[in-house]
Amino acid sequence: MNRKIILILLVVFLVPLLASCGGEEKEEVELPEISEFAIEQATESIENNDVVPDVNREIIRDAHIKVTDKGDVIIAIQTITEIPEEEAKEIGENAARLLAGLVEDLEGPSKDYLGEIYDYYNLKVGVGTDEKNFIVQGAKVKGAKKITW
């Protein structure tokens, strides 16, 4: 008799649970547009050293921003010379905030928030002297609060 009760309880609890797990597709959220203008403006500002903490230093040689169809924002920054890791992190975060501030119709960045655009897109940031010598690399997934270096 106890086996029947256990079987009935399992059926009562497991069937609704299994039904909710399978068969339903997640609704895809439409990604907000990051305009070519925003990408170009951010890239130009980065290359003009606008993201460098010490405004009197020119240390950035090149910058590239790519937005993928899969929902990734990739920011690569090349420095002229090796810089301290903490400064490289600050440059990466400043670049991410700069781009977020140029995206229309979304909340911009603040001191403790990179900007609403990164609630929709994953972020990958790299700062280094060339493609083989990164000083720092970081990433932030949609649900995270900050970049993990």
Rosetta blueprint (number, residue, H / E / L):
1 M L
2 N H
3 R H
4 K H
5 I H
6 I H
7 L H
8 I H
9 L H
10 L H
11 V H
12 V H
13 F H
14 L H
15 V H
16 P H
17 L H
18 L H
19 A H
20 S H
21 C H
22 G L
23 G L
24 E L
25 E L
26 K L
27 E L
28 E L
29 V L
30 E L
31 L L
32 P L
33 E L
34 I L
35 S L
36 E H
37 F H
38 A H
39 I H
40 E H
41 Q H
42 A H
43 T H
44 E H
45 S H
46 I H
47 E H
48 N L
49 N L
50 D L
51 V L
52 V L
53 P L
54 D L
55 V L
56 N L
57 R L
58 E L
59 I L
60 I E
61 R E
62 D E
63 A E
64 H E
65 I E
66 K E
67 V E
68 T L
69 D L
70 K L
71 G L
72 D E
73 V E
74 I E
75 I E
76 A E
77 I E
78 Q E
79 T E
80 I L
81 T L
82 E L
83 I L
84 P L
85 E H
86 E H
87 E H
88 A H
89 K H
90 E H
91 I H
92 G H
93 E H
94 N H
95 A H
96 A H
97 R H
98 L H
99 L H
100 A H
101 G H
102 L H
103 V L
104 E L
105 D L
106 L L
107 E L
108 G L
109 P L
110 S E
111 K L
112 D L
113 Y E
114 L L
115 G L
116 E H
117 I H
118 Y H
119 D H
120 Y L
121 Y L
122 N E
123 L E
124 K E
125 V E
126 G E
127 V E
128 G E
129 T E
130 D E
131 E L
132 K L
133 N E
134 F E
135 I E
136 V E
137 Q E
138 G E
139 A E
140 K E
141 V L
142 K L
143 G L
144 A L
145 K L
146 K L
147 I L
148 T E
149 W L
